[in-house]
Amino acid sequence: MTKETKIIAGVLAGAALGATIALALSSDSTSDLKEKVSDFFADLLDASKDKLAGFSDKASGVADKVKDKISEVKS
């Protein structure tokens, strides 16, 4: 796990924990609280998928470059 990935995971975990605590301490009714928490985690999951897709694209690009360099060296 790279340093950047660890930082992103820490930020996401902190945001999730903070939001959960804030919602738990708010004075909303239980159903509103459940809806807000589920919406938050759905948004968090979507954002995580977008970030991971971006990292996947970058990683495959780097892998392609490495393969090209290896084939150049072998030639």
mmJSON file of the N, C-alpha and C atoms, coordinates in Angstrom:
{"data_MODEL":{"atom_site":{
"group_PDB":["ATOM","ATOM","ATOM","ATOM","ATOM","ATOM","ATOM","ATOM","ATOM","ATOM","ATOM","ATOM","ATOM","ATOM","ATOM","ATOM","ATOM","ATOM","ATOM","ATOM","ATOM","ATOM","ATOM","ATOM","ATOM","ATOM","ATOM","ATOM","ATOM","ATOM","ATOM","ATOM","ATOM","ATOM","ATOM","ATOM","ATOM","ATOM","ATOM","ATOM","ATOM","ATOM","ATOM","ATOM","ATOM","ATOM","ATOM","ATOM","ATOM","ATOM","ATOM","ATOM","ATOM","ATOM","ATOM","ATOM","ATOM","ATOM","ATOM","ATOM","ATOM","ATOM","ATOM","ATOM","ATOM","ATOM","ATOM","ATOM","ATOM","ATOM","ATOM","ATOM","ATOM","ATOM","ATOM","ATOM","ATOM","ATOM","ATOM","ATOM","ATOM","ATOM","ATOM","ATOM","ATOM","ATOM","ATOM","ATOM","ATOM","ATOM","ATOM","ATOM","ATOM","ATOM","ATOM","ATOM","ATOM","ATOM","ATOM","ATOM","ATOM","ATOM","ATOM","ATOM","ATOM","ATOM","ATOM","ATOM","ATOM","ATOM","ATOM","ATOM","ATOM","ATOM","ATOM","ATOM","ATOM","ATOM","ATOM","ATOM","ATOM","ATOM","ATOM","ATOM","ATOM","ATOM","ATOM","ATOM","ATOM","ATOM","ATOM","ATOM","ATOM","ATOM","ATOM","ATOM","ATOM","ATOM","ATOM","ATOM","ATOM","ATOM","ATOM","ATOM","ATOM","ATOM","ATOM","ATOM","ATOM","ATOM","ATOM","ATOM","ATOM","ATOM","ATOM","ATOM","ATOM","ATOM","ATOM","ATOM","ATOM","ATOM","ATOM","ATOM","ATOM","ATOM","ATOM","ATOM","ATOM","ATOM","ATOM","ATOM","ATOM","ATOM","ATOM","ATOM","ATOM","ATOM","ATOM","ATOM","ATOM","ATOM","ATOM","ATOM","ATOM","ATOM","ATOM","ATOM","ATOM","ATOM","ATOM","ATOM","ATOM","ATOM","ATOM","ATOM","ATOM","ATOM","ATOM","ATOM","ATOM","ATOM","ATOM","ATOM","ATOM","ATOM","ATOM","ATOM","ATOM","ATOM","ATOM","ATOM","ATOM","ATOM","ATOM","ATOM","ATOM","ATOM","ATOM","ATOM","ATOM","ATOM","ATOM","ATOM","ATOM"],
"id":[1,2,3,4,5,6,7,8,9,10,11,12,13,14,15,16,17,18,19,20,21,22,23,24,25,26,27,28,29,30,31,32,33,34,35,36,37,38,39,40,41,42,43,44,45,46,47,48,49,50,51,52,53,54,55,56,57,58,59,60,61,62,63,64,65,66,67,68,69,70,71,72,73,74,75,76,77,78,79,80,81,82,83,84,85,86,87,88,89,90,91,92,93,94,95,96,97,98,99,100,101,102,103,104,105,106,107,108,109,110,111,112,113,114,115,116,117,118,119,120,121,122,123,124,125,126,127,128,129,130,131,132,133,134,135,136,137,138,139,140,141,142,143,144,145,146,147,148,149,150,151,152,153,154,155,156,157,158,159,160,161,162,163,164,165,166,167,168,169,170,171,172,173,174,175,176,177,178,179,180,181,182,183,184,185,186,187,188,189,190,191,192,193,194,195,196,197,198,199,200,201,202,203,204,205,206,207,208,209,210,211,212,213,214,215,216,217,218,219,220,221,222,223,224,225],
"type_symbol":["N","C","C","N","C","C","N","C","C","N","C","C","N","C","C","N","C","C","N","C","C","N","C","C","N","C","C","N","C","C","N","C","C","N","C","C","N","C","C","N","C","C","N","C","C","N","C","C","N","C","C","N","C","C","N","C","C","N","C","C","N","C","C","N","C","C","N","C","C","N","C","C","N","C","C","N","C","C","N","C","C","N","C","C","N","C","C","N","C","C","N","C","C","N","C","C","N","C","C","N","C","C","N","C","C","N","C","C","N","C","C","N","C","C","N","C","C","N","C","C","N","C","C","N","C","C","N","C","C","N","C","C","N","C","C","N","C","C","N","C","C","N","C","C","N","C","C","N","C","C","N","C","C","N","C","C","N","C","C","N","C","C","N","C","C","N","C","C","N","C","C","N","C","C","N","C","C","N","C","C","N","C","C","N","C","C","N","C","C","N","C","C","N","C","C","N","C","C","N","C","C","N","C","C","N","C","C","N","C","C","N","C","C","N","C","C","N","C","C","N","C","C","N","C","C"],
"label_atom_id":["N","CA","C","N","CA","C","N","CA","C","N","CA","C","N","CA","C","N","CA","C","N","CA","C","N","CA","C","N","CA","C","N","CA","C","N","CA","C","N","CA","C","N","CA","C","N","CA","C","N","CA","C","N","CA","C","N","CA","C","N","CA","C","N","CA","C","N","CA","C","N","CA","C","N","CA","C","N","CA","C","N","CA","C","N","CA","C","N","CA","C","N","CA","C","N","CA","C","N","CA","C","N","CA","C","N","CA","C","N","CA","C","N","CA","C","N","CA","C","N","CA","C","N","CA","C","N","CA","C","N","CA","C","N","CA","C","N","CA","C","N","CA","C","N","CA","C","N","CA","C","N","CA","C","N","CA","C","N","CA","C","N","CA","C","N","CA","C","N","CA","C","N","CA","C","N","CA","C","N","CA","C","N","CA","C","N","CA","C","N","CA","C","N","CA","C","N","CA","C","N","CA","C","N","CA","C","N","CA","C","N","CA","C","N","CA","C","N","CA","C","N","CA","C","N","CA","C","N","CA","C","N","CA","C","N","CA","C","N","CA","C","N","CA","C","N","CA","C","N","CA","C","N","CA","C","N","CA","C","N","CA","C"],
"label_alt_id":[null,null,null,null,null,null,null,null,null,null,null,null,null,null,null,null,null,null,null,null,null,null,null,null,null,null,null,null,null,null,null,null,null,null,null,null,null,null,null,null,null,null,null,null,null,null,null,null,null,null,null,null,null,null,null,null,null,null,null,null,null,null,null,null,null,null,null,null,null,null,null,null,null,null,null,null,null,null,null,null,null,null,null,null,null,null,null,null,null,null,null,null,null,null,null,null,null,null,null,null,null,null,null,null,null,null,null,null,null,null,null,null,null,null,null,null,null,null,null,null,null,null,null,null,null,null,null,null,null,null,null,null,null,null,null,null,null,null,null,null,null,null,null,null,null,null,null,null,null,null,null,null,null,null,null,null,null,null,null,null,null,null,null,null,null,null,null,null,null,null,null,null,null,null,null,null,null,null,null,null,null,null,null,null,null,null,null,null,null,null,null,null,null,null,null,null,null,null,null,null,null,null,null,null,null,null,null,null,null,null,null,null,null,null,null,null,null,null,null,null,null,null,null,null,null],
"label_comp_id":["MET","MET","MET","THR","THR","THR","LYS","LYS","LYS","GLU","GLU","GLU","THR","THR","THR","LYS","LYS","LYS","ILE","ILE","ILE","ILE","ILE","ILE","ALA","ALA","ALA","GLY","GLY","GLY","VAL","VAL","VAL","LEU","LEU","LEU","ALA","ALA","ALA","GLY","GLY","GLY","ALA","ALA","ALA","ALA","ALA","ALA","LEU","LEU","LEU","GLY","GLY","GLY","ALA","ALA","ALA","THR","THR","THR","ILE","ILE","ILE","ALA","ALA","ALA","LEU","LEU","LEU","ALA","ALA","ALA","LEU","LEU","LEU","SER","SER","SER","SER","SER","SER","ASP","ASP","ASP","SER","SER","SER","THR","THR","THR","SER","SER","SER","ASP","ASP","ASP","LEU","LEU","LEU","LYS","LYS","LYS","GLU","GLU","GLU","LYS","LYS","LYS","VAL","VAL","VAL","SER","SER","SER","ASP","ASP","ASP","PHE","PHE","PHE","PHE","PHE","PHE","ALA","ALA","ALA","ASP","ASP","ASP","LEU","LEU","LEU","LEU","LEU","LEU","ASP","ASP","ASP","ALA","ALA","ALA","SER","SER","SER","LYS","LYS","LYS","ASP","ASP","ASP","LYS","LYS","LYS","LEU","LEU","LEU","ALA","ALA","ALA","GLY","GLY","GLY","PHE","PHE","PHE","SER","SER","SER","ASP","ASP","ASP","LYS","LYS","LYS","ALA","ALA","ALA","SER","SER","SER","GLY","GLY","GLY","VAL","VAL","VAL","ALA","ALA","ALA","ASP","ASP","ASP","LYS","LYS","LYS","VAL","VAL","VAL","LYS","LYS","LYS","ASP","ASP","ASP","LYS","LYS","LYS","ILE","ILE","ILE","SER","SER","SER","GLU","GLU","GLU","VAL","VAL","VAL","LYS","LYS","LYS","SER","SER","SER"],
"label_asym_id":["A","A","A","A","A","A","A","A","A","A","A","A","A","A","A","A","A","A","A","A","A","A","A","A","A","A","A","A","A","A","A","A","A","A","A","A","A","A","A","A","A","A","A","A","A","A","A","A","A","A","A","A","A","A","A","A","A","A","A","A","A","A","A","A","A","A","A","A","A","A","A","A","A","A","A","A","A","A","A","A","A","A","A","A","A","A","A","A","A","A","A","A","A","A","A","A","A","A","A","A","A","A","A","A","A","A","A","A","A","A","A","A","A","A","A","A","A","A","A","A","A","A","A","A","A","A","A","A","A","A","A","A","A","A","A","A","A","A","A","A","A","A","A","A","A","A","A","A","A","A","A","A","A","A","A","A","A","A","A","A","A","A","A","A","A","A","A","A","A","A","A","A","A","A","A","A","A","A","A","A","A","A","A","A","A","A","A","A","A","A","A","A","A","A","A","A","A","A","A","A","A","A","A","A","A","A","A","A","A","A","A","A","A","A","A","A","A","A","A","A","A","A","A","A","A"],
"label_entity_id":["1","1","1","1","1","1","1","1","1","1","1","1","1","1","1","1","1","1","1","1","1","1","1","1","1","1","1","1","1","1","1","1","1","1","1","1","1","1","1","1","1","1","1","1","1","1","1","1","1","1","1","1","1","1","1","1","1","1","1","1","1","1","1","1","1","1","1","1","1","1","1","1","1","1","1","1","1","1","1","1","1","1","1","1","1","1","1","1","1","1","1","1","1","1","1","1","1","1","1","1","1","1","1","1","1","1","1","1","1","1","1","1","1","1","1","1","1","1","1","1","1","1","1","1","1","1","1","1","1","1","1","1","1","1","1","1","1","1","1","1","1","1","1","1","1","1","1","1","1","1","1","1","1","1","1","1","1","1","1","1","1","1","1","1","1","1","1","1","1","1","1","1","1","1","1","1","1","1","1","1","1","1","1","1","1","1","1","1","1","1","1","1","1","1","1","1","1","1","1","1","1","1","1","1","1","1","1","1","1","1","1","1","1","1","1","1","1","1","1","1","1","1","1","1","1"],
"label_seq_id":[1,1,1,2,2,2,3,3,3,4,4,4,5,5,5,6,6,6,7,7,7,8,8,8,9,9,9,10,10,10,11,11,11,12,12,12,13,13,13,14,14,14,15,15,15,16,16,16,17,17,17,18,18,18,19,19,19,20,20,20,21,21,21,22,22,22,23,23,23,24,24,24,25,25,25,26,26,26,27,27,27,28,28,28,29,29,29,30,30,30,31,31,31,32,32,32,33,33,33,34,34,34,35,35,35,36,36,36,37,37,37,38,38,38,39,39,39,40,40,40,41,41,41,42,42,42,43,43,43,44,44,44,45,45,45,46,46,46,47,47,47,48,48,48,49,49,49,50,50,50,51,51,51,52,52,52,53,53,53,54,54,54,55,55,55,56,56,56,57,57,57,58,58,58,59,59,59,60,60,60,61,61,61,62,62,62,63,63,63,64,64,64,65,65,65,66,66,66,67,67,67,68,68,68,69,69,69,70,70,70,71,71,71,72,72,72,73,73,73,74,74,74,75,75,75],
"pdbx_PDB_ins_code":[null,null,null,null,null,null,null,null,null,null,null,null,null,null,null,null,null,null,null,null,null,null,null,null,null,null,null,null,null,null,null,null,null,null,null,null,null,null,null,null,null,null,null,null,null,null,null,null,null,null,null,null,null,null,null,null,null,null,null,null,null,null,null,null,null,null,null,null,null,null,null,null,null,null,null,null,null,null,null,null,null,null,null,null,null,null,null,null,null,null,null,null,null,null,null,null,null,null,null,null,null,null,null,null,null,null,null,null,null,null,null,null,null,null,null,null,null,null,null,null,null,null,null,null,null,null,null,null,null,null,null,null,null,null,null,null,null,null,null,null,null,null,null,null,null,null,null,null,null,null,null,null,null,null,null,null,null,null,null,null,null,null,null,null,null,null,null,null,null,null,null,null,null,null,null,null,null,null,null,null,null,null,null,null,null,null,null,null,null,null,null,null,null,null,null,null,null,null,null,null,null,null,null,null,null,null,null,null,null,null,null,null,null,null,null,null,null,null,null,null,null,null,null,null,null],
"Cartn_x":[0.857,0.0,0.906,0.704,1.546,1.162,2.037,1.796,0.529,0.317,-0.869,-2.151,-2.108,-3.277,-3.611,-2.578,-2.8,-3.418,-2.943,-3.488,-4.951,-5.279,-6.664,-7.555,-7.075,-7.861,-8.086,-7.071,-7.205,-8.196,-8.136,-9.064,-10.496,-10.698,-12.046,-12.568,-11.709,-12.13,-12.458,-11.639,-11.9,-13.195,-13.43,-14.667,-15.885,-15.775,-16.89,-17.166,-16.12,-16.289,-16.854,-16.32,-16.807,-18.263,-18.627,-20.017,-20.956,-20.527,-21.359,-21.572,-20.521,-20.641,-21.522,-21.315,-22.117,-23.595,-23.885,-25.283,-25.885,-25.076,-25.58,-25.894,-25.136,-25.344,-26.389,-26.818,-27.82,-29.182,-30.109,-31.423,-32.466,-32.037,-32.984,-33.655,-34.768,-35.442,-34.637,-34.946,-34.191,-34.239,-35.392,-35.491,-34.707,-34.747,-33.951,-32.465,-32.067,-30.674,-30.224,-31.042,-30.697,-30.584,-31.474,-31.446,-30.188,-29.851,-28.662,-27.39,-27.312,-26.13,-26.003,-27.109,-27.038,-26.689,-27.224,-26.871,-25.401,-24.903,-23.499,-22.594,-22.879,-22.02,-22.159,-23.314,-23.471,-22.625,-22.654,-21.821,-20.335,-19.975,-18.588,-18.126,-18.977,-18.642,-18.475,-19.353,-19.234,-17.938,-17.611,-16.37,-15.153,-15.211,-14.096,-13.92,-15.028,-14.947,-14.33,-14.704,-14.131,-12.631,-12.209,-10.782,-10.024,-10.581,-9.897,-9.839,-10.854,-10.83,-9.72,-9.558,-8.475,-7.115,-6.935,-5.677,-5.44,-6.503,-6.387,-5.926,-6.498,-6.089,-4.622,-4.203,-2.807,-1.876,-2.27,-1.435,-1.293,-2.37,-2.275,-1.425,-1.492,-0.642,0.833,1.136,2.519,2.975,2.104,2.458,2.752,1.969,2.218,3.568,3.899,5.186,6.341,6.174,7.217,7.393,6.294,6.381,7.095,6.798,7.454,8.952,9.326,10.743,11.463,10.797,11.401,11.601,10.618,10.747,11.853,12.036,13.128,14.483,14.595,15.852,16.198,15.196,15.416,15.797,15.391,15.668,17.092],
"Cartn_y":[-1.167,0.0,1.233,2.105,3.281,4.307,5.276,6.322,7.099,7.39,8.143,7.364,6.066,5.219,5.177,5.093,5.074,6.391,7.495,8.804,8.905,8.485,8.54,7.642,6.445,5.532,6.128,6.773,7.405,8.556,9.358,10.483,9.978,8.963,8.417,7.794,7.068,6.457,7.532,8.578,9.671,10.4,10.618,11.284,10.439,9.139,8.247,8.234,8.151,8.14,9.463,10.553,11.874,12.093,11.686,11.85,10.986,9.784,8.889,9.463,9.973,10.559,11.806,12.647,13.867,13.541,12.569,12.193,11.551,10.773,10.128,11.156,12.239,13.256,14.302,14.267,15.245,14.887,15.808,15.597,15.104,14.55,14.04,12.763,12.451,11.211,10.022,8.859,7.658,7.351,7.483,7.171,8.169,9.437,10.441,10.15,9.748,9.422,8.25,7.202,6.036,6.412,7.257,7.684,8.491,9.408,10.238,9.392,8.459,7.599,6.74,6.159,5.309,6.129,7.349,8.228,8.604,8.919,9.283,8.143,6.932,5.804,5.432,5.634,5.398,6.388,7.649,8.663,8.364,7.939,7.602,6.426,5.439,4.281,4.68,5.526,5.996,6.776,7.641,8.416,7.503,6.489,5.539,4.776,4.363,3.646,4.522,5.802,6.729,6.884,7.033,7.182,5.918,4.755,3.507,3.279,3.703,3.578,4.457,5.638,6.522,5.921,5.324,4.676,3.478,2.751,1.592,2.013,3.093,3.6,4.014,4.706,5.136,3.927,2.939,1.755,0.982,0.851,0.132,0.913,2.237,3.059,2.878,2.852,2.635,1.235,0.251,-1.12,-1.218,-0.549,-0.551,0.078,1.178,1.824,0.91,0.221,-0.701,-1.834,-2.375,-3.445,-2.952,-1.729,-1.158,-1.011,-0.534,-0.364,-1.709,-2.713,-4.056,-4.607,-4.427,-4.928,-4.169,-2.88,-2.113,-2.632,-2.945,-3.425,-4.805,-5.646,-6.995,-6.956,-5.897,-5.809,-5.492],
"Cartn_z":[0.0,0.0,0.0,-0.944,-1.036,0.012,0.193,1.177,0.845,-0.447,-0.858,-0.585,-0.828,-0.592,0.9,1.731,3.178,3.644,3.077,3.454,3.06,1.838,1.373,2.221,2.536,3.372,4.757,5.31,6.625,6.616,5.564,5.444,5.309,4.481,4.305,5.597,6.298,7.562,8.598,8.658,9.593,9.272,7.988,7.576,7.937,7.708,8.029,9.526,10.322,11.775,12.278,11.769,12.183,11.824,10.62,10.197,11.03,11.334,12.14,13.541,14.137,15.476,15.436,14.438,14.333,14.149,13.317,13.107,14.351,15.069,16.278,17.365,17.394,18.416,18.022,16.786,16.353,16.932,16.847,17.462,16.463,15.334,14.346,14.846,14.24,14.6,14.072,14.556,14.211,12.716,12.098,10.672,9.834,10.228,9.529,9.68,10.886,11.143,10.283,10.23,9.412,7.942,7.469,6.067,5.772,6.683,6.48,6.499,7.437,7.524,6.266,5.818,4.625,3.382,3.286,2.163,2.202,3.401,3.535,3.089,3.578,3.221,1.75,1.163,-0.271,-1.071,-0.654,-1.305,-1.11,0.094,0.387,-0.463,-0.615,-1.441,-2.905,-3.4,-4.783,-4.99,-4.042,-4.148,-4.098,-3.254,-3.153,-4.453,-5.046,-6.326,-7.404,-7.426,-8.404,-8.199,-6.943,-6.64,-7.032,-6.694,-7.021,-8.521,-9.244,-10.698,-11.269,-10.722,-11.158,-10.883,-9.699,-9.384,-10.29,-10.594,-11.478,-12.863,-13.364,-14.674,-14.669,-13.613,-13.509,-13.414,-12.619,-12.443,-13.753,-14.501,-15.77,-16.761,-16.713,-17.574,-17.238,-15.953,-15.522,-15.911,-15.743,-16.11,-17.607,-18.427,-19.869,-20.2,-19.527,-19.755,-19.36,-18.237,-17.783,-18.789,-19.284,-20.289,-21.538,-21.96,-23.134,-22.903,-21.729,-21.418,-21.362,-20.812,-20.732,-22.138,-23.003,-24.371,-25.115,-24.835,-25.45,-24.99,-23.691,-23.153,-23.72,-23.892,-24.442,-25.917,-26.621,-28.065,-28.378],
"occupancy":[1.0,1.0,1.0,1.0,1.0,1.0,1.0,1.0,1.0,1.0,1.0,1.0,1.0,1.0,1.0,1.0,1.0,1.0,1.0,1.0,1.0,1.0,1.0,1.0,1.0,1.0,1.0,1.0,1.0,1.0,1.0,1.0,1.0,1.0,1.0,1.0,1.0,1.0,1.0,1.0,1.0,1.0,1.0,1.0,1.0,1.0,1.0,1.0,1.0,1.0,1.0,1.0,1.0,1.0,1.0,1.0,1.0,1.0,1.0,1.0,1.0,1.0,1.0,1.0,1.0,1.0,1.0,1.0,1.0,1.0,1.0,1.0,1.0,1.0,1.0,1.0,1.0,1.0,1.0,1.0,1.0,1.0,1.0,1.0,1.0,1.0,1.0,1.0,1.0,1.0,1.0,1.0,1.0,1.0,1.0,1.0,1.0,1.0,1.0,1.0,1.0,1.0,1.0,1.0,1.0,1.0,1.0,1.0,1.0,1.0,1.0,1.0,1.0,1.0,1.0,1.0,1.0,1.0,1.0,1.0,1.0,1.0,1.0,1.0,1.0,1.0,1.0,1.0,1.0,1.0,1.0,1.0,1.0,1.0,1.0,1.0,1.0,1.0,1.0,1.0,1.0,1.0,1.0,1.0,1.0,1.0,1.0,1.0,1.0,1.0,1.0,1.0,1.0,1.0,1.0,1.0,1.0,1.0,1.0,1.0,1.0,1.0,1.0,1.0,1.0,1.0,1.0,1.0,1.0,1.0,1.0,1.0,1.0,1.0,1.0,1.0,1.0,1.0,1.0,1.0,1.0,1.0,1.0,1.0,1.0,1.0,1.0,1.0,1.0,1.0,1.0,1.0,1.0,1.0,1.0,1.0,1.0,1.0,1.0,1.0,1.0,1.0,1.0,1.0,1.0,1.0,1.0,1.0,1.0,1.0,1.0,1.0,1.0,1.0,1.0,1.0,1.0,1.0,1.0,1.0,1.0,1.0,1.0,1.0,1.0],
"B_iso_or_equiv":[0.0,0.0,0.0,0.0,0.0,0.0,0.0,0.0,0.0,0.0,0.0,0.0,0.0,0.0,0.0,0.0,0.0,0.0,0.0,0.0,0.0,0.0,0.0,0.0,0.0,0.0,0.0,0.0,0.0,0.0,0.0,0.0,0.0,0.0,0.0,0.0,0.0,0.0,0.0,0.0,0.0,0.0,0.0,0.0,0.0,0.0,0.0,0.0,0.0,0.0,0.0,0.0,0.0,0.0,0.0,0.0,0.0,0.0,0.0,0.0,0.0,0.0,0.0,0.0,0.0,0.0,0.0,0.0,0.0,0.0,0.0,0.0,0.0,0.0,0.0,0.0,0.0,0.0,0.0,0.0,0.0,0.0,0.0,0.0,0.0,0.0,0.0,0.0,0.0,0.0,0.0,0.0,0.0,0.0,0.0,0.0,0.0,0.0,0.0,0.0,0.0,0.0,0.0,0.0,0.0,0.0,0.0,0.0,0.0,0.0,0.0,0.0,0.0,0.0,0.0,0.0,0.0,0.0,0.0,0.0,0.0,0.0,0.0,0.0,0.0,0.0,0.0,0.0,0.0,0.0,0.0,0.0,0.0,0.0,0.0,0.0,0.0,0.0,0.0,0.0,0.0,0.0,0.0,0.0,0.0,0.0,0.0,0.0,0.0,0.0,0.0,0.0,0.0,0.0,0.0,0.0,0.0,0.0,0.0,0.0,0.0,0.0,0.0,0.0,0.0,0.0,0.0,0.0,0.0,0.0,0.0,0.0,0.0,0.0,0.0,0.0,0.0,0.0,0.0,0.0,0.0,0.0,0.0,0.0,0.0,0.0,0.0,0.0,0.0,0.0,0.0,0.0,0.0,0.0,0.0,0.0,0.0,0.0,0.0,0.0,0.0,0.0,0.0,0.0,0.0,0.0,0.0,0.0,0.0,0.0,0.0,0.0,0.0,0.0,0.0,0.0,0.0,0.0,0.0,0.0,0.0,0.0,0.0,0.0,0.0],
"pdbx_formal_charge":[null,null,null,null,null,null,null,null,null,null,null,null,null,null,null,null,null,null,null,null,null,null,null,null,null,null,null,null,null,null,null,null,null,null,null,null,null,null,null,null,null,null,null,null,null,null,null,null,null,null,null,null,null,null,null,null,null,null,null,null,null,null,null,null,null,null,null,null,null,null,null,null,null,null,null,null,null,null,null,null,null,null,null,null,null,null,null,null,null,null,null,null,null,null,null,null,null,null,null,null,null,null,null,null,null,null,null,null,null,null,null,null,null,null,null,null,null,null,null,null,null,null,null,null,null,null,null,null,null,null,null,null,null,null,null,null,null,null,null,null,null,null,null,null,null,null,null,null,null,null,null,null,null,null,null,null,null,null,null,null,null,null,null,null,null,null,null,null,null,null,null,null,null,null,null,null,null,null,null,null,null,null,null,null,null,null,null,null,null,null,null,null,null,null,null,null,null,null,null,null,null,null,null,null,null,null,null,null,null,null,null,null,null,null,null,null,null,null,null,null,null,null,null,null,null],
"auth_seq_id":[1,1,1,2,2,2,3,3,3,4,4,4,5,5,5,6,6,6,7,7,7,8,8,8,9,9,9,10,10,10,11,11,11,12,12,12,13,13,13,14,14,14,15,15,15,16,16,16,17,17,17,18,18,18,19,19,19,20,20,20,21,21,21,22,22,22,23,23,23,24,24,24,25,25,25,26,26,26,27,27,27,28,28,28,29,29,29,30,30,30,31,31,31,32,32,32,33,33,33,34,34,34,35,35,35,36,36,36,37,37,37,38,38,38,39,39,39,40,40,40,41,41,41,42,42,42,43,43,43,44,44,44,45,45,45,46,46,46,47,47,47,48,48,48,49,49,49,50,50,50,51,51,51,52,52,52,53,53,53,54,54,54,55,55,55,56,56,56,57,57,57,58,58,58,59,59,59,60,60,60,61,61,61,62,62,62,63,63,63,64,64,64,65,65,65,66,66,66,67,67,67,68,68,68,69,69,69,70,70,70,71,71,71,72,72,72,73,73,73,74,74,74,75,75,75],
"auth_comp_id":["MET","MET","MET","THR","THR","THR","LYS","LYS","LYS","GLU","GLU","GLU","THR","THR","THR","LYS","LYS","LYS","ILE","ILE","ILE","ILE","ILE","ILE","ALA","ALA","ALA","GLY","GLY","GLY","VAL","VAL","VAL","LEU","LEU","LEU","ALA","ALA","ALA","GLY","GLY","GLY","ALA","ALA","ALA","ALA","ALA","ALA","LEU","LEU","LEU","GLY","GLY","GLY","ALA","ALA","ALA","THR","THR","THR","ILE","ILE","ILE","ALA","ALA","ALA","LEU","LEU","LEU","ALA","ALA","ALA","LEU","LEU","LEU","SER","SER","SER","SER","SER","SER","ASP","ASP","ASP","SER","SER","SER","THR","THR","THR","SER","SER","SER","ASP","ASP","ASP","LEU","LEU","LEU","LYS","LYS","LYS","GLU","GLU","GLU","LYS","LYS","LYS","VAL","VAL","VAL","SER","SER","SER","ASP","ASP","ASP","PHE","PHE","PHE","PHE","PHE","PHE","ALA","ALA","ALA","ASP","ASP","ASP","LEU","LEU","LEU","LEU","LEU","LEU","ASP","ASP","ASP","ALA","ALA","ALA","SER","SER","SER","LYS","LYS","LYS","ASP","ASP","ASP","LYS","LYS","LYS","LEU","LEU","LEU","ALA","ALA","ALA","GLY","GLY","GLY","PHE","PHE","PHE","SER","SER","SER","ASP","ASP","ASP","LYS","LYS","LYS","ALA","ALA","ALA","SER","SER","SER","GLY","GLY","GLY","VAL","VAL","VAL","ALA","ALA","ALA","ASP","ASP","ASP","LYS","LYS","LYS","VAL","VAL","VAL","LYS","LYS","LYS","ASP","ASP","ASP","LYS","LYS","LYS","ILE","ILE","ILE","SER","SER","SER","GLU","GLU","GLU","VAL","VAL","VAL","LYS","LYS","LYS","SER","SER","SER"],
"auth_asym_id":["A","A","A","A","A","A","A","A","A","A","A","A","A","A","A","A","A","A","A","A","A","A","A","A","A","A","A","A","A","A","A","A","A","A","A","A","A","A","A","A","A","A","A","A","A","A","A","A","A","A","A","A","A","A","A","A","A","A","A","A","A","A","A","A","A","A","A","A","A","A","A","A","A","A","A","A","A","A","A","A","A","A","A","A","A","A","A","A","A","A","A","A","A","A","A","A","A","A","A","A","A","A","A","A","A","A","A","A","A","A","A","A","A","A","A","A","A","A","A","A","A","A","A","A","A","A","A","A","A","A","A","A","A","A","A","A","A","A","A","A","A","A","A","A","A","A","A","A","A","A","A","A","A","A","A","A","A","A","A","A","A","A","A","A","A","A","A","A","A","A","A","A","A","A","A","A","A","A","A","A","A","A","A","A","A","A","A","A","A","A","A","A","A","A","A","A","A","A","A","A","A","A","A","A","A","A","A","A","A","A","A","A","A","A","A","A","A","A","A","A","A","A","A","A","A"],
"auth_atom_id":["N","CA","C","N","CA","C","N","CA","C","N","CA","C","N","CA","C","N","CA","C","N","CA","C","N","CA","C","N","CA","C","N","CA","C","N","CA","C","N","CA","C","N","CA","C","N","CA","C","N","CA","C","N","CA","C","N","CA","C","N","CA","C","N","CA","C","N","CA","C","N","CA","C","N","CA","C","N","CA","C","N","CA","C","N","CA","C","N","CA","C","N","CA","C","N","CA","C","N","CA","C","N","CA","C","N","CA","C","N","CA","C","N","CA","C","N","CA","C","N","CA","C","N","CA","C","N","CA","C","N","CA","C","N","CA","C","N","CA","C","N","CA","C","N","CA","C","N","CA","C","N","CA","C","N","CA","C","N","CA","C","N","CA","C","N","CA","C","N","CA","C","N","CA","C","N","CA","C","N","CA","C","N","CA","C","N","CA","C","N","CA","C","N","CA","C","N","CA","C","N","CA","C","N","CA","C","N","CA","C","N","CA","C","N","CA","C","N","CA","C","N","CA","C","N","CA","C","N","CA","C","N","CA","C","N","CA","C","N","CA","C","N","CA","C","N","CA","C","N","CA","C","N","CA","C","N","CA","C","N","CA","C"],
"pdbx_PDB_model_num":[1,1,1,1,1,1,1,1,1,1,1,1,1,1,1,1,1,1,1,1,1,1,1,1,1,1,1,1,1,1,1,1,1,1,1,1,1,1,1,1,1,1,1,1,1,1,1,1,1,1,1,1,1,1,1,1,1,1,1,1,1,1,1,1,1,1,1,1,1,1,1,1,1,1,1,1,1,1,1,1,1,1,1,1,1,1,1,1,1,1,1,1,1,1,1,1,1,1,1,1,1,1,1,1,1,1,1,1,1,1,1,1,1,1,1,1,1,1,1,1,1,1,1,1,1,1,1,1,1,1,1,1,1,1,1,1,1,1,1,1,1,1,1,1,1,1,1,1,1,1,1,1,1,1,1,1,1,1,1,1,1,1,1,1,1,1,1,1,1,1,1,1,1,1,1,1,1,1,1,1,1,1,1,1,1,1,1,1,1,1,1,1,1,1,1,1,1,1,1,1,1,1,1,1,1,1,1,1,1,1,1,1,1,1,1,1,1,1,1,1,1,1,1,1,1]
}}}
